[in-house]
Amino acid sequence: MPRETVYIVQAYIAGRGKGLKAEQQVGCKTPEEARRKAERLAPLRLGVVAFAVSADTEMGDYDENPTILFKAGRLPPPFDDD
């Protein structure tokens, strides 16, 4: 199957100590939908990121360098750098 671009929203809540715990990822159909969902979650979570990644979903093969669409709050690598 050819590679396709997938849009994902990932939110984080408090984990053990000062760590972050990832909530379940939310898939979106468009980059605009991903950004809107992330913006709505931002005030409610410690961190949230919306990103686009090229993937072969049948094989479970995802690129290692996501394109950030929106981010806010505390995030783990690779989302925390800038």
N, C-alpha and C positions, 0 to 999 in steps of 0.2 A: 504494500500500500504506500502511496506517496506521502511525503511529510506534509503536515498541516500546521497552521498556527493555532494554538490554544490559548485562551485567556483565563487566568486564574486569580482568585482573591484568596489570600492567606492571612488569617488573623491570629494574634498571639495573646495569651493571657498569662497571669503569674504562674510560674512553676515553683520548684523547690528553691529555697534561698532567693537569690536574685535572678534565677534562670527564667526563661520563657518557655511556655508550653504551646505548641501549635494546635490550633483547632482544625477541624476538617476543612480541607480546601473546597472552594466553591468554583465550579466551572461556569464560564460565561460565554455567550455567543459572539459578542463584539467587544472591542476595547472600551467603547463608551459605557457599556453595561458594567464592565469590570471596574472602571474608575468610579462610577456612581455608587456601586455597592461598597467599595472600599471607603469612599468619602463618608457614607452613612455609618459605617462601622467604626471609623476612626475615634470618635469621642467615647465609644463604649468599650474599647479594648486598649491594652498596653501598646500594641503595635498592629499595624495592618499594611499589607502591600498588595497591589494589583500588578500583575505582570503578564507579558506575552512570551511564549516559548514555542519554538518549532519542535514538533514531535511526530514520531511514528507511533500512534496510540495503540495499534495492534501489537507491536513488538514491545511497547513500554519504554521506548528509547526517546529521551528528552535531551535537548541541548543543555549544556552546562552554563550558558550565559544568557539569562533571561533579559528581556527588555522591560525596564520598569515603567509602568504607566502612572502609578501613584504610590506614595509611601508616607507613613506618618507614625510617630512614636518610636519605641524601642524595637529594634529588629535584629535578628541574628545574621551572621554572614550567609550568603553573599550580599544581602540586602542592606547591611548597615554601613557600607563604605560610601564615601563621596568626598 
